[in-house]
Amino acid sequence: MCIPDKNIYKPYLATIENIIDETPDVRTFRLVFQDEAVRDSFSFRSGQFAEYSAFGYGESTFCIASSPTRKGYIECCFRSVGRVTEALRRLEIGDTLGVRGPYGNSFPIEALYGRNLVFVAGGIALPPLRTLIWNCLDQRDKFGEITIVYGARTEDDLVYKHELKEWQERSDVNLVKTVDPGGNSDTWDGRVGFVPTILEEAAPKSDNCVALVCGPPIMIKFTLPVLEKLGFSDENIITTLENRMKCGLGKCGRCNVGNVYVCKDGPVFTAKQVKEMPQEF
Amino acid sequence: MPKTITEQNLQALIDLLVKEGTRVVGPKRADTMVLYAPLTNGAELDLIELPRRSAKETFFPLCEEILSYEKKDGKTSVTDIDLDKLPETVLIGARPCDSAAPGILDAVFSWDYNDEFYLERRKKTVIIGLACTRGDDACFCTAVGYAPDTKQGSDLFLAPVEGGGFSVEAVTDKGTALLARYGGLFQDQAAVSPLPVATPTMAKLDLARIKGWLDHNFESDFWKEIAVRCVGCGACAFICPACHCFDINDEGTEAKGCRRKHWDACGFAKFTNHASGHNPRDVQPQRYRNRIMHKFKYYDDKFGKTLCTGCGRCIRACPVGIDIAALIEEISKK
């Protein structure tokens, strides 16, 4: 982490080094900080997020989707759905945007050493896990079996298609990819079915295993009972909450779930913690 | 020996401070209402009415620039705000319900990350509090642990005395320094009779008991009952001395503009709305519940303080007559 400026709302400037269209409306930016000192000192942990700004439009909150093991840049992944994300989408390679962060807590990666891991993600919720997936794969010998169950509505809606291929080809990763019924083409080589169903069929063993789950609320809702059935305790299920944020610093007052500030106490929580919160997210 | 100051000398103090370049903020009549606003001279000070809005904007303006940006010849630059240029300020005539509020808000603005926009103004401001001799039916400072003569948060405290003028008490070092510096305007007076302070309208409520109920009643029909009238106008939050929620937005073009931090309210329908359309607080009872919970539970959980000084402004301003004092009194009896 850098020594923050006196002005906590001031972003660092970053240049878009690369753009990847993940789906028709989801885009990845690879960003390089313009200030060399920031480039050298900026560090983060998987699970942390940042505020990205399109000047003239404002800021949006996304996780840092790249792994801290990959130095020299960060990546974010966003869907164009609002004023700011539409403006970000209009930016091109070489353009400048603002980045404030890293904020929030992170995945307890050290506590995962020696454990088997099951990543469960749906749709555009793969980026928050992707940072951790690469973090683990870049130090592969520290972890046991790695299973990734990832699904989206249609083949088009799968993000990181190029990386899914890479994970599929690796012998040390078990990738189970799926699309919702009706979302597949004739050439689809994955499964067809909703993520919770496919997870149940894949039946990863819960022994010495931690499940990392990220997805739309409806997916989480149906995935947690499946994990429970598979023998995962709530302490061994880790997820992230995504609430609307503005400051990211625990001040502006909008991301709270009960007395929990998602921006400071989260975004990473165990299922046990989530169940203890008021159900308002 | 106790000090006093005449009304005339209080005005002279303001004139002197203004002349010296100090920003003096105090209750001032603006058309139909009295607001805390920068004074240009002592005669503008209007201590009769409780200002319609709180004094929080002295530290936390309704809208403030937090940076500016410019794109020139393809290169973007961001320019910081020079906080050193924030003026030395004297907030004069702050009612106890207003002077107590910054001491509550300091916690959230310095929690881990320091919001220097707020903290720098705090540092540079001397608060001259004023005992409240005129309350109304909406006042409930006594219910939440304050009083019309609470000195909490004041650096210097004035209390109106019989025959005009004010008794003066230095509460902090800042107050002592101000008193010393402008000593000529104050008199030594052995015996003064302070005017009676406003009559408390509500007995002290058991805030721990209220919080205890809130701890266990996130799900309750109570929220639906009380919030059914709420129209989500946000007036209660804007005039509140302790509400601190804000939004951040850009103003300008892609080529040039500024970023601003400005008040927001948890009662607004879109406050928590996700880009996906999902809204965790989708209906008004959820939003009103957050308002009560934030003030009487969440803030206490986080910072050990209640986010309310009982000024009663939200009660006066509410277009549909929601009375927060009555609500917490009802909760305290549950």
HADDOCK unambig.tbl for C-alpha pairs under 7 A between the chains (distance, minus, plus):
assign (segid A and resid 6 and name CA) (segid B and resid 116 and name CA) 6.81 0.50 0.50
assign (segid A and resid 7 and name CA) (segid B and resid 116 and name CA) 6.56 0.50 0.50
assign (segid A and resid 8 and name CA) (segid B and resid 115 and name CA) 6.53 0.50 0.50
assign (segid A and resid 10 and name CA) (segid B and resid 67 and name CA) 6.89 0.50 0.50
assign (segid A and resid 55 and name CA) (segid B and resid 254 and name CA) 5.66 0.50 0.50
assign (segid A and resid 56 and name CA) (segid B and resid 250 and name CA) 5.23 0.50 0.50
assign (segid A and resid 56 and name CA) (segid B and resid 251 and name CA) 6.10 0.50 0.50
assign (segid A and resid 56 and name CA) (segid B and resid 252 and name CA) 5.53 0.50 0.50
assign (segid A and resid 56 and name CA) (segid B and resid 253 and name CA) 4.91 0.50 0.50
assign (segid A and resid 56 and name CA) (segid B and resid 254 and name CA) 4.54 0.50 0.50
assign (segid A and resid 56 and name CA) (segid B and resid 257 and name CA) 6.47 0.50 0.50
assign (segid A and resid 57 and name CA) (segid B and resid 250 and name CA) 5.37 0.50 0.50
assign (segid A and resid 58 and name CA) (segid B and resid 249 and name CA) 5.16 0.50 0.50
assign (segid A and resid 58 and name CA) (segid B and resid 250 and name CA) 4.93 0.50 0.50
assign (segid A and resid 81 and name CA) (segid B and resid 275 and name CA) 6.26 0.50 0.50
assign (segid A and resid 82 and name CA) (segid B and resid 275 and name CA) 6.35 0.50 0.50
assign (segid A and resid 96 and name CA) (segid B and resid 76 and name CA) 6.58 0.50 0.50
assign (segid A and resid 243 and name CA) (segid B and resid 274 and name CA) 6.97 0.50 0.50
assign (segid A and resid 244 and name CA) (segid B and resid 272 and name CA) 5.68 0.50 0.50
assign (segid A and resid 244 and name CA) (segid B and resid 273 and name CA) 6.65 0.50 0.50
assign (segid A and resid 244 and name CA) (segid B and resid 274 and name CA) 5.52 0.50 0.50
assign (segid A and resid 246 and name CA) (segid B and resid 247 and name CA) 6.23 0.50 0.50
assign (segid A and resid 246 and name CA) (segid B and resid 248 and name CA) 6.28 0.50 0.50
assign (segid A and resid 249 and name CA) (segid B and resid 113 and name CA) 6.64 0.50 0.50
assign (segid A and resid 251 and name CA) (segid B and resid 108 and name CA) 5.99 0.50 0.50
assign (segid A and resid 251 and name CA) (segid B and resid 109 and name CA) 6.40 0.50 0.50
assign (segid A and resid 252 and name CA) (segid B and resid 244 and name CA) 6.93 0.50 0.50
assign (segid A and resid 252 and name CA) (segid B and resid 245 and name CA) 4.57 0.50 0.50
assign (segid A and resid 252 and name CA) (segid B and resid 246 and name CA) 4.85 0.50 0.50
assign (segid A and resid 252 and name CA) (segid B and resid 247 and name CA) 6.68 0.50 0.50
assign (segid A and resid 253 and name CA) (segid B and resid 245 and name CA) 4.97 0.50 0.50
assign (segid A and resid 254 and name CA) (segid B and resid 271 and name CA) 6.81 0.50 0.50
assign (segid A and resid 254 and name CA) (segid B and resid 272 and name CA) 5.96 0.50 0.50
assign (segid A and resid 258 and name CA) (segid B and resid 298 and name CA) 6.82 0.50 0.50
assign (segid A and resid 259 and name CA) (segid B and resid 298 and name CA) 4.65 0.50 0.50
assign (segid A and resid 259 and name CA) (segid B and resid 301 and name CA) 6.84 0.50 0.50
assign (segid A and resid 278 and name CA) (segid B and resid 218 and name CA) 6.81 0.50 0.50
assign (segid A and resid 280 and name CA) (segid B and resid 280 and name CA) 5.50 0.50 0.50
assign (segid A and resid 280 and name CA) (segid B and resid 281 and name CA) 6.94 0.50 0.50
assign (segid A and resid 281 and name CA) (segid B and resid 280 and name CA) 4.58 0.50 0.50
